[in-house]
Amino acid sequence: MSGTLDPSAPQRSYLWQDGTLRSWLLTRDHKRIALLYLGSITAFFALGSVGAALVRLQLLEPTGTILSDATYNRMFTMHGVVMVWLFLVPSIPVTLGNFLVPLMLGARDLAFPRLNLLSWYLFVASGLLVVYGLFRGGLETGWTFYTPLSSEYTEGRVLPVVLGVFLNGFSSIATGVNFIVSIHQLRAPGMGWYRLPLMLWALYATSVIFVLATPVLGITLLLLAFEHLFRVGVFDPSLGGDPLLFQQLFWFYSHPAVYIMILPGMGVVSEIVSTFCHKPVFGYRFVAWSSVSIAAIGFVVWGHHMFVAGTSLYSAIVFSMFSFFVSVPSAIKVFNWLGTMHGGSIRLDAPMLYAMGFIGLFTVGGLTGLFLASLAADVHLTQTYFVVAHFHYIMVGGMVSAYFGGLHYWWPKITGRMYPETWGRLAAGLIFFGFNLTFLPQFILGFEGMPRRYATYPAQFQVLNVLSSAGAGILAVAYALPLVYFTWSLFRGARAPDNPWRATGLEWRTASPPPVENFAETPVVTTYAYDYAELDGRAGPPGTAVGGPHV
Amino acid sequence: MSDGSALDHHSPYETPLHRDETAVAGMWLFLASEALLFGGLFLVCLIYSHTRAGGWAEGVRHTNLSIGAANTLILITSSAVYTMAVEAGKRGDNRRVVRAGLGAAVLGLTFLALKGVEWGQEFRENLFPGPHFALHGPDTGGAQLFYSFYFLATFLHGMHMVVGIGLILWICRKARHRAFSAAWNTPVDIVGLYWSFVDLVWMLLFPLLYLIGRA
């Protein structure tokens, strides 16, 4: 039923099985690859944060403080490129996903362990290319590389960055293929589709987007690179091309990619909410299928990024309508999480604080998305800080909260150590506060008409900008806290029991940290995903952690 | 795709059959992704062939139909020959896998060689888009767009050919060491899927680049 926990025994834990650098760099163990990814994306998160910090510093004064206009453009581009491509898109899938998919399935590894390692090397190579471009001059196009700015008018290093993002796509595709095939092929005996944890449904939907949308981005960026390299026309109007076509193709990928940047977070929140309410997720099938429908509808809403780009009014109406549709499955999730919490005995440990933060902030981000999906409102609000605030509520308030929540929740499983709970709660609260202080003023700024992407602004916007920058400072401290206490916990944290949260997933039925082969013997699934009655029957009375003392 | 049909102890699979089915599923999924990669390219081609119909058609008329047609025939033949390797693999006949594989690879290389000749001609005739572009019809911009896509599409397809030929030669090497048996021949099968896909892409590129708008 569960692995033994005996700290004195030399465990065959995946962490200490073989400590050489070579064994880490050539590992095919999904758990180690997850940690390789964790290290890489943490570095990129820090780099992207530097870009954000410089942007917020610049905007303290209406005329700017430290950056020239050109440098400002390069800094917000660095922030966007690094955060979207090298942190948010991979974030939960490649770290928690890589670690958990086989464990949740009751499998020994992903379907293609070597492909998994290859995906990490592709990711690192792509990251190095991007960083090379950013540090050898950078670029001013924003993360979207719109033509003709990126082709005809740029003075920056578009080519290495675009090729880096192109390569990054293949890393995503490899991960997507691996997850889909694993979920189809490697489920433990007895684990039907409706017995899968909701995290796996979310990752499955995400993987479909990885596999079917990313190649379109790939070809688009390849066309852009080709145009750049040989000065031939593809999108550049001076060479006969159509720049709007770039936007169409780019958003055909990048709007589904917005759901890459939220669906895994929804999966994490479903797990956390259920565990910390000790209740099955309300309306399991609706939550599961809402992930799939978000992925599906997400493919037909890209035109809402182009309402003011001169596209046909009729197409805009259709895209607006589909954009409203996509809010339905999102709302189903929010209401079902609330339904799960209703009447539950809620424990407010750090992961649950992050999950509740997610629900609130995602709801604000989602509702303001409806403003932007409405044609008339969008004409006024697009290109303003309202849009900036909207997508940060989804991606930072939503996805980054879920990422941190998930890291706290599975940290005991990943490392075998508990993080310090008080510090965890403090950081969660601080992140929530700092986040709102940063981005709530930006809604107002945008509504009052402050445009995006400018290094300077009219003096009447200063108070709100100073508030926003102050919030960013708090966020910086708050994001640094987990880095400190997670590292501390690796050496000094209390030993984690197998199942510290009394959760139901298969990953909690093995040792913390898991052995190399994940399970001593292949688990057999006899019940649905969130069967707490079965767990309580198996593990004794509530109030105690399973498999050892909860410190 | 470890050698032989035995599973090592760390393998995530229950049985060799389970592993082999999974590998085939993975290749199909990868090909779905590849289809979208080329799909984006076809979409852009189709759009420009309508919005810039005049110049586009002029570009199409200047492609070398005889080489294109010959290459189409060669590539279909190569795919057909490779299916013989797949069939031989199912019987565990390693010698035939080598022979059919080499046949398919040689045909693939012939395709690439002819493509190289064609590109050489086109470069000499200044058909690569740029300031010295040779076609000065009423819509020279459209013709340049066509050649942008012609070169990128054939380059991308060519790269897939190079990968495919490499994979086939890898299969031949394994077969020379008698790696395949009636019980285990999944790699032969999977490379066949990929090779057929490369063939199929050409089946769409050929009419797009050589035929539509020619008359």
Chai-1 contact restraints between the chains, C-beta under 6 A:
chainA,res_idxA,chainB,res_idxB,connection_type,confidence,min_distance_angstrom,max_distance_angstrom,comment,restraint_id
A,A107,B,P12,contact,1.0,0.0,6.0,A-B,restraint_1
A,R108,B,P12,contact,1.0,0.0,6.0,A-B,restraint_2
A,D109,B,P12,contact,1.0,0.0,6.0,A-B,restraint_3
A,A111,B,T22,contact,1.0,0.0,6.0,A-B,restraint_4
A,F112,B,G26,contact,1.0,0.0,6.0,A-B,restraint_5
A,I173,B,S33,contact,1.0,0.0,6.0,A-B,restraint_6
A,V177,B,G26,contact,1.0,0.0,6.0,A-B,restraint_7
A,V177,B,L29,contact,1.0,0.0,6.0,A-B,restraint_8
A,V177,B,F30,contact,1.0,0.0,6.0,A-B,restraint_9
A,I180,B,L29,contact,1.0,0.0,6.0,A-B,restraint_10
A,V181,B,T22,contact,1.0,0.0,6.0,A-B,restraint_11
A,V181,B,A25,contact,1.0,0.0,6.0,A-B,restraint_12
A,V181,B,G26,contact,1.0,0.0,6.0,A-B,restraint_13
A,Q185,B,T22,contact,1.0,0.0,6.0,A-B,restraint_14
A,L186,B,P12,contact,1.0,0.0,6.0,A-B,restraint_15
A,V211,B,S33,contact,1.0,0.0,6.0,A-B,restraint_16
A,L212,B,L36,contact,1.0,0.0,6.0,A-B,restraint_17
A,P215,B,S33,contact,1.0,0.0,6.0,A-B,restraint_18
A,P215,B,L36,contact,1.0,0.0,6.0,A-B,restraint_19
A,P215,B,L37,contact,1.0,0.0,6.0,A-B,restraint_20
A,V216,B,L36,contact,1.0,0.0,6.0,A-B,restraint_21
A,V216,B,G40,contact,1.0,0.0,6.0,A-B,restraint_22
A,G218,B,L37,contact,1.0,0.0,6.0,A-B,restraint_23
A,I219,B,L37,contact,1.0,0.0,6.0,A-B,restraint_24
A,I219,B,G40,contact,1.0,0.0,6.0,A-B,restraint_25
A,I219,B,L41,contact,1.0,0.0,6.0,A-B,restraint_26
A,F226,B,L152,contact,1.0,0.0,6.0,A-B,restraint_27
A,V232,B,P129,contact,1.0,0.0,6.0,A-B,restraint_28
A,V232,B,S148,contact,1.0,0.0,6.0,A-B,restraint_29
A,G233,B,Q144,contact,1.0,0.0,6.0,A-B,restraint_30
A,G233,B,L145,contact,1.0,0.0,6.0,A-B,restraint_31
A,G233,B,S148,contact,1.0,0.0,6.0,A-B,restraint_32
A,V234,B,S148,contact,1.0,0.0,6.0,A-B,restraint_33
A,G240,B,G141,contact,1.0,0.0,6.0,A-B,restraint_34
A,G240,B,Q144,contact,1.0,0.0,6.0,A-B,restraint_35
A,G240,B,L145,contact,1.0,0.0,6.0,A-B,restraint_36
A,L249,B,G40,contact,1.0,0.0,6.0,A-B,restraint_37
